[in-house]
Amino acid sequence: MAAGRGARMPRAAVLRPPLTATAGSGARRAPPGGARGARRWPCGGGGRSRARLVPEAVREAAGRGRGAMEQLERCCRSLRAGLAAGAVRRRLPWVLLGLVLLGSALKDGDLVPETPMQNKRNVLNVYFVKVAWAWTFWLLLPFIGVTTYLFAKSKFLYGPTKSILTALRRLSALLVGTAIWYVCTGLFMYIENLTGMCSTSGKHNEPHRLYATKQECHQNNGIWNGFDISGHCFLLSYCALMIVEEMAVLEGLSIDQNSKLRVVVNSLFVSLCFLTVIWVFMFVCTAVYFHDFSQKLLGTLTGLSAWYVTYRVWYLKPFSPGLPLPNIPLSSKKYSYSR
């Protein structure tokens, strides 16, 4: 029927926005309000499209996090089979002794190539070895505390208070290590000052001056010649052996896969493994580039003795920090421990 002069358009036709394309099934309607409406609906999808993007970004981030956790778990499993095994604890002292003998033979035979590691100012020596005990202390502190607490709760069925006390008792091993480091390094300096003399390039008419310490000699541009026991060999061997001993707790510790503490323990474990690799590598560099054979051997024997007296003798006693992996409570006189 033909529309008359006064006929009105249907209401639906008035409100429907025009199509952005004139033909084809892909035509879509323009947003109301023209350009202003288009700005209110970004990406052509409006608030609904933006809402869909947010969960997708969250899912992607969660997927990346799960992938990183899986990689960390695989890395921990492979490292645990190596560094945390009982065979490493048994063989590492002999390996360190062999490295001292081999490195000294290569150094005395001038068979060592020139590398940046023979420079005392190399990065690993300045930022790691010079503060080796600090690195070892601050990484072992949370590792021993968390693992001992979890071990006491899961294996001994202790309550929170007794588990905390057990963790504090095990943490006292770090105080013992600090005392050993302080006493031994001070003793090495005393021996070097006691046995040394200062060589200076002064003029012939200047009176000869006696220097009491190595520090005074160096302040006057002198060279101190004394028996310098290798502090690097002592500290690196002791730190490496101590870390390997403390990681033994993972042989008897099981943590829930969904626990956040599992991520903490795995991260600390991987960090300690890499730190142990650095200590052994720098021990090799010290053996092939620095000190005389007797100085390196005495330093290494001091480190091995400190480890043996603590972890193989004293920590077996009831009045001690105890071992990382006992099969019965720490207050007992007998321990079943992988040697």
C-alpha positions in Angstrom: 0.0 0.0 0.0 1.4 3.4 -0.9 2.3 5.7 1.9 0.4 8.9 2.1 1.7 12.4 2.7 1.2 12.2 6.5 2.5 8.7 6.9 5.1 8.1 9.5 8.2 5.7 9.3 8.2 2.8 11.7 9.8 3.5 15.0 12.3 0.6 14.6 13.5 2.1 11.3 14.2 5.5 12.9 16.3 4.1 15.7 18.4 1.6 13.7 21.8 3.1 12.9 23.0 3.1 9.3 25.2 0.3 8.1 28.9 1.1 7.6 29.0 -1.0 4.4 26.4 -0.9 1.7 26.5 -4.6 0.7 27.8 -8.0 1.8 27.2 -10.1 4.8 30.2 -8.5 6.7 28.4 -5.2 7.0 28.0 -3.9 10.5 26.2 -1.0 12.0 28.0 2.2 13.1 27.8 2.9 16.9 25.3 5.5 17.9 26.5 9.0 18.1 28.8 8.8 15.1 32.5 9.4 15.8 31.9 10.1 19.4 30.2 6.7 19.8 33.1 5.0 18.1 35.5 6.5 20.6 33.4 5.1 23.4 33.6 1.6 21.8 37.2 0.9 21.2 38.3 -1.9 18.9 34.8 -2.0 17.5 33.7 -4.3 20.4 32.8 -2.0 23.2 33.1 -2.9 26.8 32.3 -6.5 26.1 35.5 -7.0 24.1 37.6 -5.2 26.7 36.2 -7.5 29.3 37.1 -10.5 27.2 40.7 -9.2 26.9 41.3 -9.0 30.7 40.7 -12.7 31.4 42.9 -13.7 28.4 45.8 -11.6 29.8 45.4 -13.2 33.2 45.3 -16.7 31.8 48.5 -15.9 29.7 50.3 -14.6 32.8 49.2 -17.6 34.9 50.4 -20.0 32.1 53.8 -18.3 32.1 54.0 -18.6 35.9 53.1 -22.3 35.7 55.7 -22.8 33.1 58.4 -21.1 35.2 57.4 -23.2 38.2 57.6 -26.4 36.2 61.1 -25.5 34.9 62.2 -24.7 38.5 60.8 -28.1 39.6 62.7 -30.0 36.9 65.9 -28.1 37.6 65.5 -28.9 41.3 65.0 -32.6 40.6 68.1 -32.9 38.5 70.2 -30.9 40.9 68.9 -32.8 43.9 70.0 -36.1 42.3 73.5 -34.6 42.0 74.5 -32.1 44.6 72.1 -33.2 47.4 73.1 -36.8 47.1 75.1 -38.6 49.8 77.9 -39.5 47.3 78.7 -35.8 46.8 79.2 -35.3 50.5 81.5 -38.3 50.7 83.6 -37.4 47.7 83.8 -33.6 47.8 86.6 -33.5 50.5 88.8 -35.8 48.4 88.0 -33.8 45.2 89.1 -30.6 46.9 92.4 -32.2 48.0 93.0 -33.5 44.5 92.3 -30.1 43.0 95.0 -28.5 45.3 97.6 -31.1 44.3 96.8 -30.9 40.6 96.5 -27.1 40.5 99.8 -26.7 42.4 101.6 -29.1 40.0 100.3 -27.2 37.0 101.3 -23.8 38.5 104.8 -25.0 39.4 105.2 -26.5 35.9 104.1 -23.2 34.2 101.4 -25.2 32.4 98.6 -22.8 33.2 97.4 -20.5 30.4 96.8 -16.8 31.0 93.2 -16.0 31.6 91.3 -13.1 33.2 90.9 -15.3 36.4 94.5 -14.8 37.3 93.7 -11.1 37.9 92.7 -10.6 41.5 90.2 -7.9 40.4 88.0 -10.2 38.4 84.3 -10.0 39.0 83.9 -13.3 40.8 86.7 -12.6 43.2 85.7 -9.1 44.0 81.9 -9.6 44.4 81.7 -13.2 45.5 84.9 -14.6 47.0 85.9 -11.5 49.0 82.5 -11.8 50.8 82.1 -15.6 50.5 80.9 -16.1 54.1 78.3 -13.4 53.7 76.9 -15.1 50.6 76.9 -18.5 52.3 75.4 -17.1 55.5 72.5 -15.2 54.1 71.4 -18.0 51.7 71.7 -20.7 54.3 69.8 -18.7 56.9 66.3 -18.9 55.3 67.0 -22.4 53.8 67.9 -24.0 57.2 65.1 -22.2 59.0 62.3 -23.1 56.5 63.4 -26.7 55.8 64.1 -27.5 59.5 60.7 -26.1 60.5 58.9 -28.2 57.8 60.9 -31.3 58.6 60.1 -31.0 62.3 56.3 -30.6 61.6 56.0 -33.3 59.0 58.4 -36.0 60.3 58.5 -35.5 64.0 54.9 -34.2 64.2 56.0 -31.3 66.4 53.8 -28.4 67.1 54.6 -24.8 65.9 56.5 -23.8 69.0 58.7 -26.9 69.2 59.3 -26.7 65.4 60.5 -23.1 65.7 62.8 -24.1 68.6 64.2 -26.9 66.5 64.8 -24.5 63.6 66.6 -22.1 65.9 68.8 -24.9 67.2 69.8 -25.8 63.7 70.4 -22.2 62.8 73.0 -22.0 65.5 75.3 -23.9 63.1 75.6 -20.6 61.3 76.9 -19.0 64.5 79.5 -21.8 64.8 80.5 -21.3 61.2 80.9 -17.5 61.8 83.1 -18.2 64.8 85.3 -20.6 62.7 85.6 -18.1 59.9 86.5 -15.2 62.3 89.1 -17.2 64.3 90.8 -18.9 61.4 91.2 -15.8 59.3 92.5 -13.9 62.3 95.0 -16.7 63.0 96.2 -16.6 59.3 96.8 -12.9 59.5 98.6 -13.2 62.8 100.9 -15.9 61.4 101.6 -13.8 58.3 102.5 -10.8 60.4 104.7 -12.9 62.7 106.7 -14.5 59.9 106.9 -11.6 57.5 109.3 -8.8 56.6 108.7 -5.6 54.6 110.7 -4.8 51.5 110.7 -1.2 50.4 112.3 0.7 47.6 113.7 3.5 49.7 116.9 5.5 49.2 120.2 4.2 50.5 120.7 7.1 52.9 117.3 6.6 54.5 117.3 4.7 57.8 115.9 1.2 57.7 112.4 1.1 59.2 110.8 -2.0 60.8 107.1 -2.6 60.1 105.1 -4.7 62.5 102.2 -5.6 60.2 101.4 -6.2 56.6 99.0 -3.3 56.5 101.7 -0.8 57.7 104.1 -2.1 55.0 101.5 -1.7 52.2 100.7 1.8 53.4 104.3 2.8 52.7 104.3 1.1 49.2 106.2 -1.9 50.5 106.0 -5.6 49.8 105.3 -7.9 52.7 107.0 -11.3 52.6 105.5 -13.7 55.1 103.9 -17.2 55.3 100.5 -16.4 53.8 98.2 -19.3 54.4 95.5 -19.3 51.7 92.4 -17.9 53.2 90.6 -18.6 49.9 91.3 -22.3 50.0 90.2 -22.4 53.6 87.0 -20.5 53.2 85.9 -21.8 49.8 86.4 -25.4 50.9 84.6 -24.9 54.2 81.6 -23.0 52.6 81.2 -25.6 49.8 81.2 -28.5 52.3 78.8 -26.8 54.7 76.3 -26.0 51.9 76.4 -29.6 50.6 75.9 -30.9 54.2 72.9 -28.6 54.8 71.2 -29.6 51.5 71.1 -33.2 52.7 67.8 -32.3 54.5 66.0 -32.5 51.1 66.6 -36.3 51.0 64.0 -36.7 53.8 61.7 -33.7 53.2 58.5 -33.8 51.2 56.5 -30.6 50.5 53.1 -30.3 49.0 53.2 -29.5 45.3 50.7 -26.6 45.8 52.5 -25.1 48.8 54.1 -21.7 48.3 56.9 -22.8 50.6 57.9 -25.4 48.0 58.7 -22.5 45.6 60.7 -20.8 48.3 62.7 -23.9 49.1 63.3 -24.8 45.5 64.5 -21.2 44.7 66.9 -21.3 47.7 68.1 -24.7 46.7 68.9 -23.7 43.2 70.7 -20.6 44.4 72.8 -22.6 46.8 73.7 -25.1 44.1 75.0 -22.3 41.8 76.8 -20.8 44.7 78.5 -24.1 45.4 79.6 -24.3 41.7 81.1 -20.8 42.0 83.0 -21.7 45.2 84.5 -24.9 43.6 85.4 -23.0 40.4 87.1 -20.2 42.4 88.9 -22.9 44.5 90.3 -24.3 41.3 91.4 -20.8 40.1 93.2 -20.2 43.5 94.9 -23.6 43.2 96.3 -22.9 39.7 97.1 -19.2 39.9 97.9 -18.1 43.5 100.0 -19.0 46.6 102.6 -21.7 47.2 101.7 -25.3 47.5 102.3 -25.4 51.3 100.1 -22.3 51.8 97.2 -23.8 49.7 97.5 -27.2 51.3 97.4 -25.8 54.8 94.5 -23.6 54.0 92.5 -26.5 52.5 93.3 -28.8 55.4 92.1 -26.1 57.8 88.8 -25.9 56.0 88.4 -29.7 55.8 89.2 -30.0 59.5 86.6 -27.4 60.5 84.0 -29.3 58.5 85.0 -32.7 59.9 85.1 -31.6 63.5 81.6 -30.0 63.3 79.6 -32.2 61.0 81.3 -35.6 61.6 82.1 -35.3 65.3 80.5 -32.5 67.3 77.1 -32.4 65.6 76.6 -36.0 66.4 76.5 -35.1 70.1 73.2 -34.1 71.9 74.6 -30.7 73.0 75.2 -29.3 69.5 73.3 -27.7 66.6 72.6 -31.2 65.3 72.6 -32.7 61.8 70.4 -31.5 59.0 68.9 -35.0 58.4 68.4 -37.1 61.5 66.0 -40.0 61.4 65.1 -39.5 65.1 64.8 -36.3 67.2 67.9 -34.1 67.6 68.0 -34.7 71.4 68.9 -38.4 70.9 72.5 -39.6 71.1 72.3 -41.7 67.9 71.8 -40.4 64.4 71.2 -42.3 61.1 72.9 -40.0 58.7 74.2 -40.6 55.2 78.0 -40.5 55.3 
